[in-house]
C-alpha cells in the first residue's frame, strides 16, 4: 500500500492525484493526502501516465 503523502516527487504526486481524481470523477482537491492505493492500483496509474492512450492502441503492437 502507498498513501498519496508518501509520494515524494511533487510532479509525480500531482499527476497521480489528477489521474486518480479523473478516474473517480472527483476534483483533484477532493483526493486526501491519506488516500491509500494498493500496489496494483498504483502500478495501473503509473502505466496510464506512461501510456495515456494505450487502451486505444492495438494490443498486438507490443508483442514480440
C-alpha positions, 0 to 999 in steps of 0.5 A: 500500500502507498498513501498519496503523502508518501509520494515524494516527487511533487510532479509525480504526486500531482499527476497521480492525484489528477489521474486518480481524481479523473478516474473517480470523477472527483476534483483533484482537491477532493483526493486526501493526502491519506488516500491509500492505493494498493500496489496494483492500483498504483502500478495501473496509474503509473502505466496510464501516465506512461501510456495515456492512450494505450487502451486505444492502441492495438494490443498486438503492437507490443508483442514480440 
